[in-house]
Amino acid sequence: MAVKPKVLAAGPALIRAATAVTEEYERISSELGLTMQQARLLFILHRQPTNMLGLGSALRLTKSTMTGVVARMEAAGLVVRVPDEADRRNFVVTPTERGAQVAEEFERLLRTEVRRMLAVLEPAERDTLAVLLTAVIAGHED
């Protein structure tokens, strides 16, 4: 029989859960030869190629830091930069075929790990957790 864990207050529970997910994010990124920033960037780009300004904003990085991150990923063959048709002063960053494959593998591994973490909950509990976390995220983004 499994021992029931001590119930934590909401704040510490959220922090511990976020830490657990972040640890898995970091582990999976590392296994794929990526930093967490690179994994996040590939994840974003795989869904929607975007310009450098949009990436910097999404990752909360300065323009110079973003340029360095993208340059390293370009050198690794994960992304390419092409002039932005809408604004020739900017570049659109797109994953290469290899970058797209790495992004898909990252997403698959992370999804598997998160499902494993949530497997201790009943389906109705997962639904309730989703509603509650969505409210926390919305409150944070306001």
C-alpha positions as CSV (number, residue, x, y, z in Angstrom):
1,M,0.0,0.0,0.0
2,A,1.4,3.4,-1.0
3,V,2.0,6.0,1.7
4,K,-0.1,9.1,1.3
5,P,2.1,12.2,1.0
6,K,1.7,15.0,3.5
7,V,-0.6,17.6,1.9
8,L,1.3,20.9,1.3
9,A,-0.1,24.4,1.2
10,A,-0.9,25.6,-2.3
11,G,2.1,27.8,-2.6
12,P,4.8,25.3,-1.7
13,A,2.9,22.6,-3.7
14,L,3.0,24.8,-6.8
15,I,6.7,25.6,-6.3
16,R,7.6,21.9,-5.8
17,A,5.5,20.9,-8.9
18,A,7.1,23.6,-11.0
19,T,10.5,22.6,-9.8
20,A,9.8,18.9,-10.7
21,V,8.7,19.8,-14.2
22,T,11.7,22.2,-14.7
23,E,14.1,19.4,-13.6
24,E,12.6,17.1,-16.2
25,Y,12.7,19.9,-18.9
26,E,16.4,20.4,-18.1
27,R,17.2,16.7,-18.1
28,I,15.5,16.1,-21.4
29,S,17.0,19.2,-22.9
30,S,20.5,18.1,-21.8
31,E,19.9,14.5,-23.2
32,L,19.2,16.1,-26.6
33,G,22.3,18.3,-26.3
34,L,20.4,21.5,-25.8
35,T,20.2,24.2,-23.1
36,M,16.8,24.9,-21.6
37,Q,16.7,28.2,-23.7
38,Q,17.5,26.3,-26.9
39,A,14.9,23.7,-26.2
40,R,12.3,26.3,-25.5
41,L,13.3,28.3,-28.6
42,L,13.0,25.1,-30.8
43,F,9.6,24.3,-29.2
44,I,8.3,27.8,-30.1
45,L,9.8,27.8,-33.6
46,H,8.5,24.3,-34.4
47,R,5.0,25.6,-33.8
48,Q,5.4,28.9,-35.5
49,P,8.6,30.4,-37.2
50,T,8.9,33.9,-36.0
51,N,11.2,36.9,-36.2
52,M,14.0,37.7,-33.7
53,L,12.0,40.4,-31.9
54,G,9.1,37.9,-31.3
55,L,11.5,35.3,-30.0
56,G,13.3,37.7,-27.7
57,S,10.0,38.8,-26.3
58,A,8.7,35.2,-25.9
59,L,12.0,34.1,-24.2
60,R,12.4,37.4,-22.3
61,L,15.9,37.9,-23.7
62,T,17.6,41.1,-24.9
63,K,18.3,41.4,-28.6
64,S,22.0,40.8,-28.2
65,T,21.4,37.7,-26.1
66,M,18.8,36.4,-28.5
67,T,21.2,36.9,-31.4
68,G,23.9,34.9,-29.6
69,V,21.5,32.0,-28.8
70,V,20.2,31.9,-32.4
71,A,23.8,32.1,-33.8
72,R,24.8,29.1,-31.7
73,M,21.7,27.1,-32.8
74,E,22.3,28.1,-36.4
75,A,26.0,26.9,-36.2
76,A,24.6,23.6,-34.7
77,G,22.3,23.2,-37.8
78,L,19.1,23.5,-35.8
79,V,17.8,26.8,-37.2
80,V,18.2,29.1,-40.2
81,R,17.7,32.9,-40.3
82,V,16.2,34.5,-43.4
83,P,15.3,38.2,-44.0
84,D,11.8,39.0,-42.8
85,E,9.6,39.8,-45.8
86,A,7.6,42.3,-43.8
87,D,10.7,44.1,-42.4
88,R,14.0,43.6,-44.1
89,R,15.8,44.9,-40.9
90,N,14.7,41.8,-39.1
91,F,15.1,38.1,-39.6
92,V,12.7,35.2,-39.4
93,V,14.1,32.1,-37.6
94,T,12.9,28.7,-38.8
95,P,13.9,25.2,-37.6
96,T,15.9,23.1,-40.1
97,E,14.7,19.6,-40.7
98,R,17.1,18.4,-38.0
99,G,15.9,21.2,-35.7
100,A,12.3,20.1,-36.3
101,Q,13.1,16.5,-35.5
102,V,14.9,17.5,-32.2
103,A,11.9,19.7,-31.3
104,E,9.5,16.8,-31.9
105,E,11.6,14.5,-29.8
106,F,11.9,17.0,-27.0
107,E,8.1,17.5,-27.0
108,R,7.5,13.7,-27.1
109,L,9.8,13.0,-24.2
110,L,8.5,15.9,-22.1
111,R,4.9,14.9,-22.8
112,T,5.7,11.4,-21.7
113,E,7.3,12.5,-18.5
114,V,4.5,14.9,-17.6
115,R,1.9,12.2,-18.3
116,R,3.9,9.9,-16.0
117,M,3.9,12.6,-13.3
118,L,0.1,13.1,-13.6
119,A,-0.6,9.4,-13.7
120,V,-1.1,9.4,-9.9
121,L,-4.2,11.5,-10.4
122,E,-7.6,10.2,-11.4
123,P,-9.0,11.7,-14.7
124,A,-11.4,14.1,-12.8
125,E,-8.5,15.2,-10.6
126,R,-6.4,16.0,-13.7
127,D,-9.3,18.0,-15.1
128,T,-9.6,20.0,-11.9
129,L,-5.9,20.6,-11.8
130,A,-6.0,21.9,-15.4
131,V,-8.7,24.3,-14.5
132,L,-6.9,25.5,-11.4
133,L,-3.5,25.9,-13.1
134,T,-5.1,27.7,-16.0
135,A,-6.5,30.2,-13.5
136,V,-3.1,30.7,-11.9
137,I,-1.5,31.2,-15.3
138,A,-4.2,33.7,-16.3
139,G,-3.8,35.6,-13.1
140,H,0.0,35.8,-13.6
141,E,-0.3,36.9,-17.2
142,D,-2.7,39.8,-16.3
